[in-house]
Amino acid sequence: MSCKADQGFPNLVKPRVASLVLDVKYSPTVYAVQTLWSVKEGTFTNLTCFVDSNPRTIVRWKKLDGPLPIKGRESNWSFLLTKVSRSDTGIYQCQADNGVGPADSATISLDVLCKNNSNPPTIQKTFDEKVNVLFGKSDFSLECKAEGNPKPHIRWRRTNTNLYFNNPLSFSRSDYQTEGEYECVAESVGFSATVKRTVVDVIGRPAILGGPDTLRTSQGSSLTLLCEVNADPLPESITWSWRSINGQEVVLSGNTFSGLDLTRRTTDMGADGILVIDPVSTSNAGEYTCTAQNMFGTDSRGFNVLVEGPPVFVIAVVTGVLVVSIFLTVVAGICIARKWGCVCCKMKTGDVHVPDDNKHPPLPKQTTVIMELEDFAGNIRPERPHWAEKDPYAINISYHHSAMQNPVHADTERRKLYSDENRPQRKQIHGSAYNRGAHHNPVIHSHVGNYRQTKEKRLPVQHDGWADAVDLF
C-alpha cells in the first residue's frame, strides 16, 4: 500500500511517496484433491493435501484406524509410501495449524488391491430370500454384509430401478407401500457388482386408501363409489352400509333399493369394493361406509353423498326455449291475423292503397244520404265535376262516364215497365256521396229496389249545403 504527494510543479518540487505493507494473518484451510485412492500392492503412492494459510503452516499426518506406517515419509503437504502393502489400507488425515485461529484437516482413504485381483466382493447371508413384516411395525431394517478386496461399497435399491438406499435398509413404519422386491448391491473397483435379492412381504389388517370424502351429484345421474383395499391376506369381506339423512342405517345388498349394484374385484395389492347407483334420486343421499375385514383386523372409509336437483342451467335453458317458442308463436299469430284482417277489410270497403307518387288529393270520407224519390225513371248518373283537369281514371273518383250504365231496354219493355200498375209510389234510396271539397258538389250513386229504370231524369240534391245533379234510373 502506498501514498503519493505531488504539488504539481515537478521541476521545482519532486513528488514524495510513502509505502506501507499490510500483512493479514488467517487460520489454515485444508482440502484434499482426491479423497479415495485405490492402488495395487507394491506400488508407489503419494497422498497430498493442499493448505491455504498465513503464516505458512506445517502439515502433520496420522492414520485414523491404526498407526502411521513406519516406512512412510512426510514431505511438506504430502505423505509418501514407496511400496504399499495390504496393511497400509486405511484412512489417513492431514492436519494444519499455524497458531492463528483453529486448526483444519482433511482425510484420504487408501485401498490397496491384491496383485492377482482374485478377491471379488462376496455378499454374506444375513437375510432370507423372503422377509415377512407385520403391518404397522416401526424401525424395521435389513443389513447387507460383503467381503472383498478392495473393500466393497454396499447399497440397496428396488429391483429394476435406479433408486438407491443406504445400508442397512431401514423403514420407520411398515405399510403395504413398503412391500416389494429389493436388491443388495456390493461394488468393488476392478470387479463387477454383486447383487442379492430379497422380497419384503407385509402382512396384517386391511388398509383402505384415502380418507373421508364428500361427493356431490345431481338427481338422475350415475354415482360410483370406489373402495380400494390393500391387505395380506385378502379381505374376507367388503361390506357397505348406508345412513340416510333421516338417521336410518342399513347394511346394503344388491336389492336394497332400485338402481343399486355392488361388485368386488381382486387387485395386486388386495381387492376393490365398487358401489354403483344409477339413476340417483334425492332419497339416496346420506353417508355410505365401506368396511374391509380379514383375520388381522378391519378398516373402513366413509363417503358423504349430497344429491342435488336437476341442474339449474338445464332448467333455465328449457324455460328460456319454451318462453321464446311461445313468444314467437304469439307474434306469428298476431301477424297472420293482422294480415288477413287487412285483406278482409279491403275486400269489404273496396279501399285501394294509393302509392305515394299519386298526385291526386286524398279521397274524402264516405257518407250516406237518405233521399226520397217519387215518379223517377231512368238512370241516375253524376254530373261531370268542375275539375276537368283531373285524371278521369283515378282510382275511387266517380265521373259520369265512369259510372256503370244499365243496358237500354226495348221501347215496349220500357213502356210496360213504367205502366201505372208497375210504377213505384214512394221509394227511399241510399246513396253514397263523396265530398269533393269546398268548391265541388258531392257525387251520389243510388240504387232503387231490385230493378232498374231506364228513363232519365235529373234532380238537384242538397247535401250539407252543396248541390249536385244526379241521374235517376
Sine and cosine of phi, psi and omega as CSV:
sin_phi,cos_phi,sin_psi,cos_psi,sin_omega,cos_omega
0.00,0.00,0.74,-0.68,-0.05,-1.00
-0.72,-0.70,0.39,-0.92,0.03,-1.00
-0.75,-0.66,0.76,-0.65,-0.06,-1.00
-0.86,-0.51,0.73,-0.68,0.03,-1.00
-0.90,-0.43,0.79,-0.61,-0.06,-1.00
-0.62,-0.79,0.82,-0.57,0.00,-1.00
-1.00,0.06,-0.10,0.99,0.04,-1.00
1.00,-0.07,0.03,1.00,0.04,-1.00
-0.81,-0.58,0.98,0.21,-0.09,-1.00
-0.89,0.45,-0.41,0.91,0.00,-1.00
-0.97,0.24,-0.41,0.91,-0.03,-1.00
-0.99,-0.15,-0.73,0.68,-0.05,-1.00
-0.78,-0.63,0.84,-0.54,0.00,-1.00
-0.98,0.20,0.59,-0.81,0.05,-1.00
-0.90,0.44,0.46,-0.89,0.03,-1.00
-0.87,-0.50,0.63,-0.77,-0.06,-1.00
-0.81,-0.58,0.70,-0.71,0.08,-1.00
-0.84,-0.54,0.72,-0.69,-0.05,-1.00
-0.89,-0.45,0.49,-0.87,0.01,-1.00
-0.61,-0.79,0.76,-0.65,0.03,-1.00
-0.99,-0.14,0.82,-0.58,0.00,-1.00
-0.96,-0.29,0.88,-0.47,-0.03,-1.00
-0.93,-0.36,0.93,-0.36,-0.01,-1.00
-0.99,-0.16,0.83,-0.56,0.00,-1.00
-0.98,-0.20,0.66,-0.75,0.00,-1.00
-0.53,-0.85,0.35,-0.94,-0.06,-1.00
-0.96,0.27,0.34,-0.94,-0.06,-1.00
-0.97,0.26,0.48,-0.88,0.15,-0.99
-0.84,-0.55,0.83,-0.56,-0.10,-0.99
-0.89,-0.45,0.68,-0.74,0.09,-1.00
-0.50,-0.87,0.45,-0.89,-0.01,-1.00
-0.95,-0.31,0.73,-0.68,0.01,-1.00
-0.93,0.38,-0.64,0.77,-0.01,-1.00
-0.76,-0.66,0.85,-0.53,-0.08,-1.00
-1.00,-0.07,-0.22,0.98,0.01,-1.00
-0.76,-0.65,0.85,-0.53,0.02,-1.00
-0.89,-0.46,0.79,-0.61,0.10,-0.99
-0.88,-0.48,0.92,-0.40,-0.08,-1.00
-0.77,-0.64,0.40,-0.92,0.03,-1.00
-0.99,0.13,0.50,-0.86,-0.01,-1.00
-0.88,0.48,0.73,-0.68,0.04,-1.00
1.00,-0.03,-0.01,1.00,-0.01,-1.00
-0.99,-0.10,0.22,-0.98,0.03,-1.00
-0.99,0.13,0.64,-0.77,-0.02,-1.00
-0.70,-0.71,0.68,-0.73,0.02,-1.00
-0.82,-0.58,0.95,-0.30,0.05,-1.00
-1.00,-0.07,0.85,-0.53,-0.15,-0.99
-0.79,-0.62,0.65,-0.76,0.16,-0.99
-0.86,-0.50,0.43,-0.90,0.06,-1.00
-0.90,-0.43,0.65,-0.76,-0.09,-1.00
-0.78,-0.63,0.70,-0.72,0.11,-0.99
-0.87,-0.49,0.89,-0.46,-0.05,-1.00
-0.32,-0.95,0.28,-0.96,0.13,-0.99
-0.52,-0.85,0.90,-0.44,0.07,1.00
-0.96,0.26,0.15,-0.99,-0.01,-1.00
-0.87,0.50,0.58,-0.82,-0.07,-1.00
-0.87,-0.49,0.26,-0.97,0.06,-1.00
-0.97,-0.25,0.70,-0.71,-0.04,-1.00
-1.00,-0.09,0.73,-0.68,0.05,-1.00
-0.92,-0.39,0.66,-0.75,-0.03,-1.00
-0.92,-0.38,0.54,-0.84,0.13,-0.99
-0.43,-0.90,0.34,-0.94,0.02,-1.00
-0.96,-0.28,0.83,-0.56,-0.12,-0.99
-0.96,0.27,-0.51,0.86,-0.06,-1.00
-0.96,-0.29,0.44,0.90,0.04,-1.00
0.30,-0.95,-0.02,-1.00,0.01,-1.00
-0.95,0.31,0.50,-0.86,0.03,-1.00
-0.94,0.35,0.74,-0.67,-0.01,-1.00
-0.82,0.57,0.71,-0.70,-0.05,-1.00
-0.93,0.37,-0.54,0.84,-0.03,-1.00
-0.96,0.27,-0.15,0.99,0.01,-1.00
-0.98,0.20,0.35,-0.94,-0.05,-1.00
-0.65,-0.76,0.72,-0.69,0.02,-1.00
-1.00,0.00,0.74,-0.67,0.02,-1.00
-0.66,-0.75,0.96,-0.27,-0.05,-1.00
0.80,0.60,-0.93,-0.37,-0.06,-1.00
-0.98,-0.18,0.21,0.98,-0.09,-1.00
-0.87,-0.50,0.41,-0.91,0.14,-0.99
-0.84,-0.55,0.85,-0.52,-0.14,-0.99
-0.96,-0.29,0.73,-0.68,0.09,-1.00
-0.85,-0.53,0.90,-0.43,-0.07,-1.00
-0.94,0.35,-0.78,0.62,0.05,-1.00
-0.75,-0.66,0.92,-0.39,-0.03,-1.00
-0.99,0.13,0.48,-0.88,0.08,-1.00
-0.77,-0.63,0.13,-0.99,-0.05,-1.00
-0.89,0.45,-0.45,0.89,0.01,-1.00
-0.96,0.29,-0.26,0.97,0.02,-1.00
-0.99,0.16,-0.13,0.99,0.00,-1.00
-0.89,0.46,0.73,-0.68,0.01,-1.00
0.32,-0.95,-0.24,-0.97,-0.05,-1.00
-0.92,-0.39,0.82,-0.57,-0.02,-1.00
-0.95,-0.33,0.55,-0.83,-0.02,-1.00
-0.78,-0.62,0.73,-0.69,0.12,-0.99
-0.95,-0.30,0.75,-0.67,-0.09,-1.00
-0.79,-0.61,0.70,-0.72,-0.02,-1.00
-0.82,-0.58,0.67,-0.75,0.01,-1.00
-0.51,-0.86,0.86,-0.52,0.01,-1.00
-0.92,-0.39,0.17,0.99,0.04,-1.00
0.99,0.10,-0.03,1.00,0.03,-1.00
-0.94,-0.35,0.96,-0.29,0.00,-1.00
0.96,0.27,-0.19,-0.98,-0.05,-1.00
-0.96,0.27,0.38,-0.92,0.08,-1.00
-0.98,0.21,0.29,-0.96,0.00,-1.00
-0.70,-0.71,0.39,-0.92,-0.04,-1.00
-0.50,-0.87,0.23,-0.97,0.07,-1.00
-0.57,-0.82,0.42,-0.91,-0.05,-1.00
-0.87,-0.49,0.50,-0.86,0.04,-1.00
-0.71,-0.71,0.75,-0.66,0.03,-1.00
-1.00,-0.10,0.74,-0.67,0.01,-1.00
-0.91,-0.42,0.80,-0.60,0.01,-1.00
-0.84,-0.54,0.87,-0.49,-0.04,-1.00
-0.99,-0.16,0.84,-0.54,-0.03,-1.00
-1.00,-0.01,0.55,-0.84,0.05,-1.00
-0.94,0.35,0.42,-0.91,-0.04,-1.00
-0.93,0.37,-0.63,0.78,-0.09,-1.00
-1.00,0.05,-0.07,1.00,0.03,-1.00
0.79,0.61,0.69,0.73,-0.10,-1.00
-0.93,-0.36,0.40,0.92,-0.06,-1.00
-0.77,-0.63,0.96,0.30,0.03,-1.00
-0.95,0.32,0.25,-0.97,0.01,-1.00
-0.92,0.39,0.64,-0.77,0.02,-1.00
-0.78,-0.63,0.80,-0.60,-0.02,-1.00
-1.00,0.01,0.79,-0.62,0.01,-1.00
-0.99,0.16,0.38,-0.92,-0.02,-1.00
-1.00,0.08,1.00,-0.01,0.02,-1.00
-0.93,-0.37,-0.04,1.00,0.02,-1.00
-0.50,-0.87,0.39,-0.92,-0.03,-1.00
-1.00,0.07,0.19,-0.98,0.04,-1.00
-0.93,0.36,-0.39,0.92,0.07,-1.00
-0.67,-0.75,0.77,-0.64,-0.03,-1.00
-0.86,-0.52,0.83,-0.56,0.03,-1.00
-1.00,-0.06,0.73,-0.68,-0.02,-1.00
-0.78,-0.62,0.70,-0.71,0.01,-1.00
-0.98,0.22,0.69,-0.72,0.00,-1.00
-0.85,0.53,0.76,-0.65,0.01,-1.00
1.00,0.00,-0.06,1.00,-0.01,-1.00
-0.93,0.37,0.66,-0.75,-0.02,-1.00
-0.97,-0.25,0.39,-0.92,0.06,-1.00
0.83,0.56,0.73,0.68,0.08,-1.00
-1.00,0.00,0.66,-0.75,-0.03,-1.00
-0.53,-0.85,0.42,-0.91,0.09,-1.00
-0.79,-0.62,0.77,-0.64,0.00,-1.00
-0.93,-0.37,0.69,-0.72,0.02,-1.00
-0.91,-0.41,0.76,-0.66,0.03,-1.00
-0.87,-0.50,0.63,-0.78,-0.02,-1.00
-0.58,-0.81,0.49,-0.87,0.06,-1.00
-0.86,-0.51,0.42,-0.91,0.03,-1.00
0.20,-0.98,0.18,-0.98,0.04,-1.00
-0.69,-0.73,0.94,-0.35,0.13,0.99
-0.95,0.31,0.14,-0.99,-0.05,-1.00
-0.89,0.46,0.80,-0.60,-0.08,-1.00
-0.96,0.28,0.45,-0.89,0.10,-0.99
-0.99,-0.15,0.79,-0.61,-0.16,-0.99
-0.92,-0.40,0.74,-0.67,0.07,-1.00
-0.60,-0.80,0.22,-0.97,0.08,-1.00
-0.88,-0.47,0.43,-0.90,0.09,-1.00
-0.40,-0.92,0.38,-0.92,0.15,-0.99
-0.96,0.27,0.57,-0.82,-0.03,-1.00
-0.87,0.50,0.69,-0.73,0.04,-1.00
0.91,0.42,0.46,0.89,0.09,-1.00
-0.73,-0.69,0.22,-0.97,0.07,-1.00
-0.94,-0.35,0.35,0.94,0.03,-1.00
-1.00,-0.04,0.93,-0.38,-0.10,-1.00
-0.98,-0.22,0.50,-0.87,0.07,-1.00
-0.82,-0.58,0.43,-0.90,0.01,-1.00
-0.95,0.31,0.31,-0.95,0.07,-1.00
-0.98,-0.21,0.78,-0.63,0.06,1.00
-0.98,0.22,0.35,-0.94,0.04,-1.00
-0.99,0.17,0.87,-0.49,-0.12,-0.99
-0.82,-0.58,0.57,-0.82,0.06,-1.00
-0.77,-0.64,0.80,-0.60,0.01,-1.00
-0.94,0.34,-0.56,0.83,0.04,-1.00
-0.47,-0.88,0.78,-0.63,-0.06,-1.00
-1.00,0.04,0.77,-0.63,0.11,-0.99
-0.65,-0.76,-0.07,-1.00,-0.08,-1.00
-0.95,0.31,-0.27,0.96,0.09,-1.00
-0.97,0.23,-0.34,0.94,0.05,-1.00
-0.96,0.27,-0.45,0.89,-0.09,-1.00
-0.87,0.49,0.63,-0.77,0.02,-1.00
0.40,-0.92,-0.12,-0.99,-0.02,-1.00
-0.98,-0.22,0.74,-0.67,-0.03,-1.00
-0.83,-0.56,0.38,-0.93,0.00,-1.00
-0.78,-0.62,0.70,-0.72,0.18,-0.98
-1.00,-0.07,0.81,-0.58,-0.07,-1.00
-0.89,-0.46,0.85,-0.52,0.04,-1.00
-0.92,-0.40,0.82,-0.57,-0.07,-1.00
-0.82,-0.58,0.69,-0.72,0.08,-1.00
-0.74,-0.67,0.52,-0.86,-0.01,-1.00
-0.91,0.42,0.78,-0.63,0.02,-1.00
1.00,0.00,0.00,1.00,-0.03,-1.00
-0.73,-0.68,0.38,-0.93,0.09,-1.00
-0.96,0.27,0.43,-0.90,-0.01,-1.00
-0.94,0.35,0.59,-0.81,0.06,-1.00
-0.96,-0.27,0.73,-0.68,-0.11,-0.99
-0.80,-0.60,0.64,-0.76,0.12,-0.99
-0.69,-0.72,0.73,-0.68,-0.10,-0.99
-0.97,-0.24,0.43,-0.90,0.13,-0.99
-0.50,-0.87,0.48,-0.87,0.01,-1.00
-0.95,-0.32,0.82,-0.58,0.06,-1.00
-1.00,-0.09,0.91,-0.42,-0.04,-1.00
-0.93,-0.37,0.90,-0.43,0.00,-1.00
-1.00,-0.07,0.80,-0.60,0.03,-1.00
-0.85,-0.53,0.48,-0.88,0.03,-1.00
0.41,-0.91,-0.30,-0.95,-0.06,-1.00
-0.93,0.36,0.29,-0.96,0.05,-1.00
-0.91,0.41,0.49,-0.87,0.10,-1.00
-0.74,-0.67,0.89,-0.45,-0.01,-1.00
-1.00,-0.03,0.79,-0.61,-0.02,-1.00
-0.95,0.32,0.58,-0.81,0.03,-1.00
1.00,0.08,0.22,-0.97,0.02,-1.00
-0.87,-0.49,-0.20,-0.98,0.02,-1.00
-0.83,0.56,0.62,-0.78,-0.07,-1.00
-0.64,-0.77,0.49,-0.87,0.06,-1.00
-0.91,-0.42,0.81,-0.59,-0.03,-1.00
-0.89,-0.46,0.67,-0.74,0.08,-1.00
-0.92,-0.39,0.74,-0.67,0.03,-1.00
-0.62,-0.78,0.22,-0.98,-0.04,-1.00
-0.93,-0.37,0.42,-0.91,0.00,-1.00
-0.88,0.47,0.73,-0.68,0.01,-1.00
1.00,-0.06,-0.17,0.99,0.00,-1.00
-1.00,0.01,-0.05,-1.00,0.01,-1.00
-0.96,-0.29,0.65,-0.76,-0.02,-1.00
-0.85,-0.52,0.75,-0.66,0.04,-1.00
-0.79,-0.61,0.81,-0.58,0.07,-1.00
-0.92,-0.39,0.80,-0.60,-0.04,-1.00
-0.93,-0.38,0.81,-0.58,0.02,-1.00
-0.91,-0.41,0.98,-0.20,-0.04,-1.00
-1.00,-0.01,0.88,-0.47,-0.10,-1.00
-0.90,-0.43,0.83,-0.55,0.18,-0.98
-0.98,-0.19,0.79,-0.62,-0.05,-1.00
-0.31,-0.95,0.56,-0.83,0.13,-0.99
-0.54,-0.84,0.95,-0.31,0.11,0.99
-0.96,0.29,0.13,-0.99,-0.02,-1.00
-0.86,0.51,0.50,-0.87,0.01,-1.00
-0.90,0.44,0.68,-0.73,0.04,-1.00
-0.94,0.34,-0.52,0.85,-0.01,-1.00
-0.47,-0.88,0.52,-0.85,0.17,-0.99
-0.79,-0.61,0.94,-0.34,-0.08,-1.00
-0.91,-0.41,0.42,-0.91,0.03,-1.00
-0.86,-0.52,0.67,-0.75,0.11,-0.99
-0.78,-0.62,0.40,-0.92,-0.07,-1.00
-0.70,-0.72,0.77,-0.64,0.11,-0.99
-0.92,-0.39,0.90,-0.43,-0.04,-1.00
-0.95,0.31,0.16,-0.99,0.01,-1.00
-0.93,0.37,-0.25,0.97,0.06,-1.00
-1.00,0.00,-0.01,1.00,0.02,-1.00
1.00,-0.06,0.01,1.00,0.01,-1.00
-0.98,0.21,0.78,-0.63,-0.04,-1.00
-0.93,-0.38,0.76,-0.65,-0.08,-1.00
-0.69,-0.72,0.68,-0.73,0.17,-0.99
-0.99,0.12,0.85,-0.52,-0.16,-0.99
-0.99,0.16,0.56,-0.83,0.16,-0.99
-0.68,-0.73,0.03,-1.00,-0.10,-1.00
-0.89,0.47,-0.39,0.92,-0.06,-1.00
-0.90,-0.43,0.40,0.92,0.00,-1.00
-0.90,0.44,-0.71,0.70,0.10,-0.99
-0.48,-0.88,0.23,-0.97,-0.10,-0.99
-0.90,0.43,0.66,-0.75,0.07,-1.00
1.00,0.08,0.05,1.00,-0.04,-1.00
-1.00,-0.01,0.72,-0.69,0.03,-1.00
-0.67,-0.74,0.82,-0.57,0.00,-1.00
-0.90,-0.43,0.81,-0.58,0.01,-1.00
-0.71,-0.70,0.25,-0.97,0.03,-1.00
-0.62,-0.78,0.61,-0.79,0.04,-1.00
-0.65,-0.76,0.52,-0.85,-0.02,-1.00
-1.00,-0.02,0.65,-0.76,0.01,-1.00
-0.83,-0.56,0.06,-1.00,0.01,-1.00
-0.91,0.42,-0.50,0.86,-0.06,-1.00
-0.98,-0.22,-0.04,1.00,-0.02,-1.00
0.36,-0.93,-0.90,-0.43,-0.03,-1.00
-0.43,-0.90,0.34,-0.94,0.05,-1.00
-0.86,-0.50,0.67,-0.74,0.17,-0.99
-0.96,-0.29,0.76,-0.65,-0.09,-1.00
-0.83,-0.55,0.79,-0.61,0.06,-1.00
-0.89,-0.45,0.79,-0.61,0.00,-1.00
-0.80,-0.61,0.73,-0.68,0.12,-0.99
-0.84,-0.55,0.87,-0.49,-0.03,-1.00
-0.51,-0.86,0.92,-0.40,0.02,1.00
-1.00,0.03,0.29,-0.96,0.00,-1.00
-1.00,0.00,0.66,-0.76,0.10,-0.99
-0.86,-0.52,0.23,-0.97,-0.03,-1.00
-0.90,0.44,-0.40,0.92,0.01,-1.00
-0.96,0.28,-0.20,0.98,0.00,-1.00
-1.00,0.09,-0.05,1.00,-0.01,-1.00
-0.92,0.39,0.47,-0.88,0.02,-1.00
0.57,-0.82,-0.26,-0.96,-0.04,-1.00
-0.95,-0.30,0.83,-0.55,0.03,-1.00
-0.96,-0.28,0.69,-0.72,-0.04,-1.00
-0.81,-0.59,0.78,-0.63,0.07,-1.00
-0.98,-0.21,0.76,-0.65,-0.03,-1.00
-0.78,-0.62,0.81,-0.58,0.03,-1.00
-0.91,-0.42,0.61,-0.79,-0.08,-1.00
-0.62,-0.78,0.65,-0.76,0.21,-0.98
-0.63,-0.77,-0.21,-0.98,-0.12,-0.99
-0.93,0.38,-0.31,0.95,-0.03,-1.00
-1.00,-0.09,-0.26,0.97,0.00,-1.00
0.45,-0.89,-0.28,-0.96,-0.05,-1.00
-0.72,-0.69,0.25,-0.97,0.14,-0.99
-0.47,-0.88,0.45,-0.89,-0.05,-1.00
-0.59,-0.80,0.31,-0.95,0.05,-1.00
-0.55,-0.83,0.63,-0.77,-0.03,-1.00
-0.95,-0.31,0.53,-0.85,0.08,-1.00
-0.78,-0.62,0.86,-0.51,0.06,-1.00
-0.99,-0.10,0.91,-0.41,-0.10,-1.00
-0.97,-0.26,0.83,-0.56,0.06,-1.00
-0.93,-0.37,0.82,-0.57,-0.03,-1.00
-0.95,-0.32,0.85,-0.53,0.02,-1.00
-0.97,-0.24,0.31,-0.95,0.03,-1.00
-0.93,0.36,-0.12,-0.99,0.03,-1.00
-0.83,0.56,0.56,-0.83,0.00,-1.00
-0.81,0.58,0.69,-0.73,-0.05,-1.00
-0.87,0.49,-0.61,0.79,-0.05,-1.00
-0.92,0.38,-0.50,0.86,0.04,-1.00
-0.92,0.39,-0.70,0.71,0.03,-1.00
-0.88,0.48,-0.67,0.74,-0.01,-1.00
-0.89,0.46,-0.68,0.73,-0.02,-1.00
-0.91,0.42,-0.72,0.69,-0.01,-1.00
-0.89,0.46,-0.70,0.72,0.02,-1.00
-0.89,0.46,-0.69,0.72,0.01,-1.00
-0.88,0.48,-0.70,0.71,0.01,-1.00
-0.89,0.46,-0.66,0.75,0.00,-1.00
-0.90,0.44,-0.70,0.72,0.00,-1.00
-0.89,0.45,-0.70,0.71,0.00,-1.00
-0.89,0.45,-0.65,0.76,0.01,-1.00
-0.89,0.46,-0.71,0.70,0.02,-1.00
-0.89,0.46,-0.68,0.73,0.00,-1.00
-0.87,0.48,-0.72,0.70,0.00,-1.00
-0.90,0.43,-0.62,0.79,0.02,-1.00
-0.90,0.44,-0.69,0.72,0.01,-1.00
-0.90,0.44,-0.70,0.71,0.00,-1.00
-0.88,0.47,-0.68,0.73,0.02,-1.00
-0.89,0.46,-0.67,0.75,0.02,-1.00
-0.89,0.45,-0.66,0.75,0.02,-1.00
-0.90,0.43,-0.69,0.73,0.01,-1.00
-0.88,0.47,-0.70,0.71,0.01,-1.00
-0.90,0.43,-0.68,0.73,0.00,-1.00
-0.89,0.46,-0.67,0.74,0.02,-1.00
-0.91,0.42,-0.65,0.76,-0.01,-1.00
-0.88,0.48,-0.79,0.62,-0.02,-1.00
-0.93,0.37,-0.55,0.84,0.05,-1.00
-0.89,0.45,-0.66,0.75,0.02,-1.00
-0.91,0.42,-0.63,0.78,0.00,-1.00
-0.90,0.43,-0.71,0.71,0.01,-1.00
-0.89,0.45,-0.65,0.76,0.01,-1.00
-0.88,0.48,-0.67,0.74,0.01,-1.00
-0.91,0.41,-0.61,0.79,0.00,-1.00
-0.92,0.40,-0.55,0.83,-0.03,-1.00
-0.98,0.21,-0.68,0.73,-0.11,-0.99
-1.00,-0.01,-0.30,0.95,-0.01,-1.00
0.97,0.24,0.21,0.98,0.00,-1.00
-0.95,0.32,0.61,-0.80,0.04,-1.00
-0.79,-0.61,0.70,-0.72,0.01,-1.00
-0.94,0.35,0.76,-0.65,0.02,-1.00
-0.99,-0.15,0.82,-0.58,0.00,-1.00
-0.86,0.51,0.32,-0.95,-0.04,-1.00
-0.92,0.40,-0.42,0.91,-0.05,-1.00
-0.99,0.11,0.00,1.00,0.05,-1.00
-0.95,0.31,0.80,-0.60,-0.08,-1.00
-1.00,0.09,-0.15,0.99,-0.02,-1.00
-0.95,0.32,0.51,-0.86,0.05,-1.00
-0.93,0.36,0.39,-0.92,-0.01,-1.00
-0.88,0.47,0.54,-0.84,-0.04,-1.00
-0.94,0.33,0.59,-0.81,0.04,-1.00
-0.96,0.29,0.30,-0.96,0.03,-1.00
-0.94,0.35,0.56,-0.83,-0.03,-1.00
-0.98,0.20,0.73,-0.68,0.07,-1.00
-0.83,-0.56,0.39,-0.92,-0.02,-1.00
-0.92,-0.38,0.78,-0.63,-0.01,-1.00
-0.89,-0.45,0.78,-0.62,0.04,-1.00
-1.00,-0.09,0.82,-0.57,-0.03,-1.00
-0.78,-0.63,0.50,-0.87,0.09,-1.00
-0.95,-0.30,0.78,-0.62,0.00,-1.00
-0.90,-0.44,0.68,-0.73,0.05,-1.00
-0.67,-0.74,0.78,-0.63,0.03,-1.00
0.84,0.54,0.65,0.76,0.10,-1.00
-1.00,-0.09,0.59,-0.80,0.09,-1.00
-0.56,-0.83,0.56,-0.83,0.03,-1.00
0.94,-0.34,-0.17,-0.99,-0.05,-1.00
-1.00,-0.06,0.64,-0.77,0.11,-0.99
-0.99,-0.13,0.93,-0.37,-0.03,-1.00
-0.79,-0.61,0.55,-0.83,-0.01,-1.00
-0.97,0.26,0.52,-0.86,0.08,-1.00
-0.98,0.21,0.50,-0.86,0.00,-1.00
-0.86,0.52,0.75,-0.66,0.02,-1.00
-0.94,0.35,0.26,-0.96,-0.07,-1.00
-0.98,0.21,-0.28,0.96,-0.01,-1.00
-1.00,-0.02,0.97,0.24,-0.07,-1.00
-0.93,0.37,-0.33,0.95,-0.05,-1.00
-0.97,0.24,-0.19,0.98,-0.03,-1.00
-0.96,0.28,0.36,-0.93,0.00,-1.00
-0.95,0.32,0.86,-0.51,-0.04,-1.00
-0.94,0.35,-0.21,0.98,-0.06,-1.00
-0.96,-0.28,0.29,0.96,0.04,-1.00
-0.91,0.41,0.52,-0.85,-0.08,-1.00
-0.95,0.31,0.68,-0.73,0.11,-0.99
0.93,0.37,0.29,0.96,0.11,-0.99
-0.92,-0.39,0.85,-0.52,-0.12,-0.99
-0.99,-0.12,0.79,-0.61,0.13,-0.99
-0.88,-0.48,0.19,-0.98,-0.09,-1.00
-0.92,0.40,-0.57,0.82,-0.04,-1.00
-0.99,0.10,-0.18,0.98,0.02,-1.00
-0.99,-0.13,-0.16,0.99,0.03,-1.00
-0.95,0.31,0.50,-0.87,-0.01,-1.00
-0.93,0.36,0.75,-0.66,0.00,-1.00
-0.98,-0.18,0.64,-0.77,0.05,-1.00
-0.99,0.11,0.53,-0.85,0.05,-1.00
-0.90,0.44,0.58,-0.82,-0.01,-1.00
-0.99,0.16,0.81,-0.59,0.01,-1.00
-1.00,0.07,0.33,-0.94,0.09,-1.00
-0.91,0.41,0.39,-0.92,-0.06,-1.00
-0.87,0.50,-0.66,0.75,-0.04,-1.00
-0.91,0.43,-0.63,0.77,0.02,-1.00
-0.93,0.36,-0.60,0.80,-0.02,-1.00
-0.92,0.38,-0.66,0.75,0.02,-1.00
-0.92,0.40,-0.63,0.78,0.02,-1.00
-0.91,0.42,-0.63,0.78,-0.04,-1.00
-0.91,0.42,-0.58,0.81,-0.07,-1.00
-0.96,-0.27,0.51,0.86,0.13,-0.99
-0.94,0.34,0.23,-0.97,-0.07,-1.00
-0.88,0.47,-0.58,0.82,-0.05,-1.00
-0.97,0.26,-0.38,0.93,0.00,-1.00
-0.98,-0.18,-0.08,1.00,-0.07,-1.00
-0.96,0.29,0.76,-0.65,0.06,-1.00
-0.95,0.30,0.59,-0.81,-0.03,-1.00
-0.98,0.19,-0.91,0.41,0.03,-1.00
-0.65,-0.76,0.78,-0.63,0.01,-1.00
-0.80,-0.60,0.52,-0.85,0.14,-0.99
-0.96,-0.28,0.73,-0.68,0.04,-1.00
-0.87,-0.49,0.42,-0.91,0.09,-1.00
-0.91,-0.42,0.83,-0.55,-0.01,-1.00
-0.88,-0.47,0.46,-0.89,0.06,-1.00
-0.98,-0.20,0.86,-0.50,-0.06,-1.00
-0.91,-0.41,0.66,-0.75,0.04,-1.00
-0.88,-0.47,0.87,-0.49,-0.01,-1.00
-0.98,0.17,0.87,-0.49,-0.07,-1.00
-1.00,0.05,-0.06,1.00,-0.02,-1.00
0.80,-0.60,-0.19,-0.98,-0.08,-1.00
-0.95,0.32,-0.39,0.92,-0.08,-1.00
-0.92,-0.40,0.26,0.96,-0.04,-1.00
-0.71,-0.70,0.55,-0.83,0.02,-1.00
-1.00,0.04,0.47,-0.88,0.03,-1.00
-0.94,0.33,0.51,-0.86,0.08,-1.00
-0.97,-0.24,0.76,-0.65,-0.13,-0.99
-0.87,-0.50,0.75,-0.67,0.17,-0.99
-0.95,-0.30,0.80,-0.60,-0.04,-1.00
-0.77,-0.64,0.43,-0.90,0.03,-1.00
-0.73,-0.68,0.76,-0.65,-0.04,-1.00
-0.89,-0.45,0.89,-0.45,0.09,-1.00
0.88,0.48,-0.44,-0.90,0.01,-1.00
-0.94,-0.33,0.27,0.96,0.01,-1.00
-0.70,-0.72,0.18,-0.98,-0.05,-1.00
-0.88,-0.47,0.52,-0.85,0.10,-0.99
-0.93,-0.36,0.61,-0.79,-0.11,-0.99
-0.97,-0.26,-0.20,0.98,0.02,-1.00
-0.98,0.19,0.79,-0.62,-0.11,-0.99
-1.00,-0.05,0.72,-0.70,0.15,-0.99
-0.61,-0.79,0.43,-0.90,0.03,-1.00
-0.90,-0.44,0.64,-0.77,0.00,-1.00
-0.68,-0.74,0.70,-0.71,0.12,-0.99
-0.97,0.23,0.62,-0.79,-0.01,-1.00
-0.82,-0.57,0.77,-0.64,0.04,-1.00
-0.99,-0.14,0.76,-0.65,0.02,-1.00
-0.55,-0.83,0.95,-0.31,0.03,-1.00
0.84,0.54,0.60,0.80,0.04,-1.00
1.00,0.07,0.06,1.00,-0.01,-1.00
-0.90,-0.43,0.63,-0.78,-0.02,-1.00
-0.93,-0.37,0.56,-0.83,0.07,-1.00
-0.41,-0.91,0.33,-0.95,-0.01,-1.00
-0.97,-0.22,0.63,-0.77,0.02,-1.00
-0.83,-0.56,0.51,-0.86,0.11,-0.99
-1.00,-0.07,0.79,-0.62,-0.01,-1.00
-0.98,-0.18,0.57,-0.82,0.07,-1.00
-0.69,-0.73,0.00,0.00,0.00,0.00
